[in-house]
Amino acid sequence: MLSKCANPECSQQFLYLHQGKLFCLTPSPNLQTLAGKSCEFLYERFWLCDQCSRTMTLAWNGSEAKIVHLPAPPNTLHSDDSKQFGKDIPPRTFAASAGHPHG
């Protein structure tokens, strides 16, 4: 039974399916073969709360889960940076025309 976030450092309680991220992890094929038909107990279910699922996910090797930090998102251009972007490129003094000869 899921009761709290899979992150051991988080105490958030599992209350709703629409909050956070659910993981249903299955055993590796080798482990399924070894266990035979009685491998239902090998299926694992984990939940990461909204806050933890933004920065973490679960890695599964077929027999155990491990919490892994997600890579940082790429830097995005902020509105203050847009003034400096292309600063050293001089403005064009003519407009492009498509299909019209320059006479």
C-alpha positions, 0 to 999 in steps of 0.5 A, spaced: 500 500 500 502 506 498 502 511 504 507 516 502 512 519 497 518 514 495 523 520 497 525 518 504 527 525 505 519 527 504 514 526 508 508 528 504 502 523 504 499 519 498 492 522 498 490 523 490 491 519 484 492 526 480 497 529 485 504 527 483 507 521 479 505 513 480 510 508 478 508 501 477 515 497 476 515 490 473 520 485 475 526 483 469 524 478 465 530 474 468 527 475 475 520 473 472 523 466 469 526 464 476 519 466 480 515 463 475 507 464 476 508 466 483 512 473 481 506 478 483 509 479 489 515 482 485 511 488 482 512 494 486 508 501 486 511 507 488 509 514 488 513 521 488 509 527 490 508 533 486 514 537 489 519 531 488 517 529 481 519 535 479 526 534 480 526 526 481 524 520 478 525 512 479 530 508 476 529 500 476 534 495 475 528 489 475 529 488 482 530 494 486 528 502 485 532 507 486 531 515 486 535 519 481 535 526 480 533 529 474 538 533 470 537 540 470 533 544 465 537 548 460 538 555 461 533 559 458 533 566 455 531 571 460 527 578 458 533 582 461 538 577 456 534 579 450 537 586 450 544 583 449 542 578 444 545 580 438 548 586 440 554 586 436 550 585 430 549 591 426 541 593 424 540 591 416 539 597 412 535 594 407 529 589 407 529 582 403 524 582 397 522 575 394 521 574 387 521 582 385 527 584 382 531 590 384 530 594 378 
